[in-house]
Amino acid sequence: MSKYTVNSYLVDDGIQVKTEAGKHTIICDEGLSDGGKDSGPDPVEYLAAAVDSCISISVGEINKTRHLNIKKFHIENHVMFKKTGPSTAIVSEMNLKVSLDIDES
């Protein structure tokens, strides 16, 4: 079994979050209209990016092991959410459009 330890800290008066994941630092922030400084994606954007990344990496691994010859792979993720407060939202739906090109030669 593997384990990750990810640490997140509120900074900038509680709007911005600095997260340390392994040797990487990630900044999560709200947009200017929501009181943030827009210095990084907001939490919903990071959620969509995490979903897209998991799917993409899985496809990459399947492509390698099954020799599918996928040349281009793209996910377009449309996230439906409702703002429930100044810095809070509920995600109700994600619509993913997946496209890929396979070299059939």
PyRosetta script that sets phi, psi and omega in degrees:
from pyrosetta import init, pose_from_sequence

init()
pose = pose_from_sequence("MSKYTVNSYLVDDGIQVKTEAGKHTIICDEGLSDGGKDSGPDPVEYLAAAVDSCISISVGEINKTRHLNIKKFHIENHVMFKKTGPSTAIVSEMNLKVSLDIDES")
pose.set_psi(1, 139.1)
pose.set_omega(1, 178.7)
pose.set_phi(2, -103.4)
pose.set_psi(2, 163.3)
pose.set_omega(2, -179.0)
pose.set_phi(3, -144.2)
pose.set_psi(3, 137.2)
pose.set_omega(3, 171.3)
pose.set_phi(4, -113.3)
pose.set_psi(4, 144.4)
pose.set_omega(4, 168.9)
pose.set_phi(5, -117.9)
pose.set_psi(5, 119.2)
pose.set_omega(5, 179.8)
pose.set_phi(6, -119.1)
pose.set_psi(6, 127.8)
pose.set_omega(6, -178.5)
pose.set_phi(7, -113.1)
pose.set_psi(7, 131.9)
pose.set_omega(7, 178.4)
pose.set_phi(8, -123.8)
pose.set_psi(8, 139.8)
pose.set_omega(8, -177.2)
pose.set_phi(9, -130.7)
pose.set_psi(9, 134.2)
pose.set_omega(9, 172.1)
pose.set_phi(10, -74.9)
pose.set_psi(10, 132.2)
pose.set_omega(10, 176.8)
pose.set_phi(11, -134.5)
pose.set_psi(11, 173.4)
pose.set_omega(11, 175.9)
pose.set_phi(12, 53.9)
pose.set_psi(12, 55.4)
pose.set_omega(12, 177.2)
pose.set_phi(13, 60.4)
pose.set_psi(13, 30.9)
pose.set_omega(13, 171.8)
pose.set_phi(14, 83.6)
pose.set_psi(14, 10.1)
pose.set_omega(14, 177.2)
pose.set_phi(15, -101.0)
pose.set_psi(15, -40.1)
pose.set_omega(15, -176.7)
pose.set_phi(16, -93.9)
pose.set_psi(16, 145.6)
pose.set_omega(16, 178.7)
pose.set_phi(17, -122.9)
pose.set_psi(17, 130.0)
pose.set_omega(17, 173.7)
pose.set_phi(18, -105.6)
pose.set_psi(18, 122.8)
pose.set_omega(18, -179.4)
pose.set_phi(19, -117.5)
pose.set_psi(19, 134.4)
pose.set_omega(19, 175.9)
pose.set_phi(20, -110.4)
pose.set_psi(20, 119.3)
pose.set_omega(20, 179.3)
pose.set_phi(21, -125.8)
pose.set_psi(21, 104.9)
pose.set_omega(21, -174.3)
pose.set_phi(22, 63.2)
pose.set_psi(22, -129.3)
pose.set_omega(22, 179.8)
pose.set_phi(23, -92.8)
pose.set_psi(23, 9.6)
pose.set_omega(23, -176.1)
pose.set_phi(24, -105.8)
pose.set_psi(24, 144.9)
pose.set_omega(24, 174.1)
pose.set_phi(25, -116.3)
pose.set_psi(25, 130.0)
pose.set_omega(25, -177.9)
pose.set_phi(26, -119.2)
pose.set_psi(26, 133.1)
pose.set_omega(26, 175.7)
pose.set_phi(27, -106.6)
pose.set_psi(27, 128.7)
pose.set_omega(27, 176.6)
pose.set_phi(28, -118.0)
pose.set_psi(28, 132.5)
pose.set_omega(28, -174.9)
pose.set_phi(29, -147.9)
pose.set_psi(29, 161.9)
pose.set_omega(29, 173.0)
pose.set_phi(30, -91.3)
pose.set_psi(30, 159.2)
pose.set_omega(30, 177.0)
pose.set_phi(31, -70.5)
pose.set_psi(31, 167.8)
pose.set_omega(31, -179.4)
pose.set_phi(32, -58.0)
pose.set_psi(32, -39.7)
pose.set_omega(32, -178.3)
pose.set_phi(33, -68.8)
pose.set_psi(33, -16.6)
pose.set_omega(33, 178.7)
pose.set_phi(34, -104.8)
pose.set_psi(34, 13.3)
pose.set_omega(34, 175.7)
pose.set_phi(35, 93.7)
pose.set_psi(35, 0.6)
pose.set_omega(35, 178.5)
pose.set_phi(36, -93.0)
pose.set_psi(36, -172.0)
pose.set_omega(36, 178.5)
pose.set_phi(37, -109.2)
pose.set_psi(37, 3.0)
pose.set_omega(37, 179.1)
pose.set_phi(38, 55.7)
pose.set_psi(38, 40.0)
pose.set_omega(38, -178.4)
pose.set_phi(39, -92.6)
pose.set_psi(39, 7.5)
pose.set_omega(39, 176.7)
pose.set_phi(40, -175.0)
pose.set_psi(40, 169.7)
pose.set_omega(40, 177.0)
pose.set_phi(41, -59.5)
pose.set_psi(41, 154.8)
pose.set_omega(41, 175.4)
pose.set_phi(42, -84.1)
pose.set_psi(42, 170.5)
pose.set_omega(42, -176.0)
pose.set_phi(43, -57.3)
pose.set_psi(43, -36.6)
pose.set_omega(43, 179.9)
pose.set_phi(44, -68.1)
pose.set_psi(44, -38.6)
pose.set_omega(44, 176.7)
pose.set_phi(45, -64.4)
pose.set_psi(45, -39.7)
pose.set_omega(45, 176.5)
pose.set_phi(46, -65.5)
pose.set_psi(46, -37.2)
pose.set_omega(46, 177.0)
pose.set_phi(47, -61.2)
pose.set_psi(47, -47.4)
pose.set_omega(47, 178.4)
pose.set_phi(48, -61.7)
pose.set_psi(48, -41.2)
pose.set_omega(48, 179.2)
pose.set_phi(49, -64.1)
pose.set_psi(49, -38.4)
pose.set_omega(49, 178.8)
pose.set_phi(50, -65.0)
pose.set_psi(50, -43.1)
pose.set_omega(50, 178.0)
pose.set_phi(51, -62.4)
pose.set_psi(51, -48.5)
pose.set_omega(51, 179.5)
pose.set_phi(52, -59.4)
pose.set_psi(52, -42.4)
pose.set_omega(52, -178.2)
pose.set_phi(53, -65.7)
pose.set_psi(53, -42.6)
pose.set_omega(53, 178.9)
pose.set_phi(54, -60.8)
pose.set_psi(54, -45.1)
pose.set_omega(54, 179.5)
pose.set_phi(55, -65.3)
pose.set_psi(55, -45.8)
pose.set_omega(55, -177.4)
pose.set_phi(56, -62.2)
pose.set_psi(56, -44.8)
pose.set_omega(56, 179.4)
pose.set_phi(57, -65.2)
pose.set_psi(57, -38.4)
pose.set_omega(57, 176.9)
pose.set_phi(58, -62.5)
pose.set_psi(58, -44.1)
pose.set_omega(58, 177.9)
pose.set_phi(59, -62.9)
pose.set_psi(59, -40.6)
pose.set_omega(59, 177.7)
pose.set_phi(60, -59.7)
pose.set_psi(60, -43.2)
pose.set_omega(60, 178.6)
pose.set_phi(61, -66.8)
pose.set_psi(61, -42.4)
pose.set_omega(61, 177.6)
pose.set_phi(62, -63.2)
pose.set_psi(62, -40.9)
pose.set_omega(62, 178.3)
pose.set_phi(63, -58.7)
pose.set_psi(63, -43.2)
pose.set_omega(63, -179.5)
pose.set_phi(64, -67.7)
pose.set_psi(64, -47.5)
pose.set_omega(64, -173.7)
pose.set_phi(65, -76.5)
pose.set_psi(65, -29.7)
pose.set_omega(65, -178.4)
pose.set_phi(66, -102.4)
pose.set_psi(66, -0.3)
pose.set_omega(66, 178.1)
pose.set_phi(67, 51.7)
pose.set_psi(67, 55.2)
pose.set_omega(67, -177.2)
pose.set_phi(68, -84.3)
pose.set_psi(68, -10.0)
pose.set_omega(68, 179.3)
pose.set_phi(69, 60.4)
pose.set_psi(69, 40.0)
pose.set_omega(69, 174.6)
pose.set_phi(70, -72.0)
pose.set_psi(70, 123.4)
pose.set_omega(70, -177.4)
pose.set_phi(71, -98.7)
pose.set_psi(71, -37.9)
pose.set_omega(71, 178.5)
pose.set_phi(72, -133.2)
pose.set_psi(72, 137.6)
pose.set_omega(72, 177.7)
pose.set_phi(73, -139.3)
pose.set_psi(73, 133.9)
pose.set_omega(73, -177.2)
pose.set_phi(74, -146.2)
pose.set_psi(74, 138.2)
pose.set_omega(74, 172.9)
pose.set_phi(75, -120.4)
pose.set_psi(75, 130.9)
pose.set_omega(75, 171.5)
pose.set_phi(76, -112.6)
pose.set_psi(76, 118.0)
pose.set_omega(76, -173.3)
pose.set_phi(77, -112.4)
pose.set_psi(77, 117.2)
pose.set_omega(77, 176.8)
pose.set_phi(78, -103.5)
pose.set_psi(78, 116.3)
pose.set_omega(78, -175.0)
pose.set_phi(79, -104.2)
pose.set_psi(79, 125.6)
pose.set_omega(79, 175.5)
pose.set_phi(80, -99.1)
pose.set_psi(80, 127.1)
pose.set_omega(80, 179.7)
pose.set_phi(81, -147.3)
pose.set_psi(81, 161.2)
pose.set_omega(81, 178.7)
pose.set_phi(82, -122.1)
pose.set_psi(82, 126.4)
pose.set_omega(82, 175.3)
pose.set_phi(83, -68.4)
pose.set_psi(83, 129.8)
pose.set_omega(83, 179.1)
pose.set_phi(84, -113.4)
pose.set_psi(84, -0.8)
pose.set_omega(84, 178.9)
pose.set_phi(85, -178.0)
pose.set_psi(85, -175.6)
pose.set_omega(85, -177.6)
pose.set_phi(86, -59.3)
pose.set_psi(86, -34.8)
pose.set_omega(86, -178.5)
pose.set_phi(87, -134.0)
pose.set_psi(87, 28.6)
pose.set_omega(87, -179.1)
pose.set_phi(88, -132.4)
pose.set_psi(88, 150.2)
pose.set_omega(88, -179.7)
pose.set_phi(89, -153.3)
pose.set_psi(89, 155.9)
pose.set_omega(89, 173.4)
pose.set_phi(90, -115.3)
pose.set_psi(90, 122.1)
pose.set_omega(90, 177.0)
pose.set_phi(91, -82.1)
pose.set_psi(91, 123.7)
pose.set_omega(91, -178.7)
pose.set_phi(92, -104.7)
pose.set_psi(92, -21.8)
pose.set_omega(92, -173.2)
pose.set_phi(93, -164.2)
pose.set_psi(93, 145.5)
pose.set_omega(93, 169.9)
pose.set_phi(94, -128.3)
pose.set_psi(94, 125.3)
pose.set_omega(94, 176.7)
pose.set_phi(95, -111.2)
pose.set_psi(95, 115.5)
pose.set_omega(95, -176.9)
pose.set_phi(96, -106.8)
pose.set_psi(96, 129.2)
pose.set_omega(96, 172.9)
pose.set_phi(97, -107.8)
pose.set_psi(97, 118.2)
pose.set_omega(97, -176.9)
pose.set_phi(98, -110.2)
pose.set_psi(98, 131.3)
pose.set_omega(98, 175.4)
pose.set_phi(99, -133.2)
pose.set_psi(99, 147.2)
pose.set_omega(99, 179.1)
pose.set_phi(100, -154.0)
pose.set_psi(100, 154.0)
pose.set_omega(100, 174.5)
pose.set_phi(101, -115.8)
pose.set_psi(101, 132.7)
pose.set_omega(101, 178.8)
pose.set_phi(102, -115.6)
pose.set_psi(102, 130.7)
pose.set_omega(102, 175.9)
pose.set_phi(103, -82.6)
pose.set_psi(103, 109.1)
pose.set_omega(103, -176.0)
pose.set_phi(104, -92.6)
pose.set_psi(104, 12.3)
pose.set_omega(104, -179.4)
pose.set_phi(105, -80.2)
pose.dump_pdb("model.pdb")
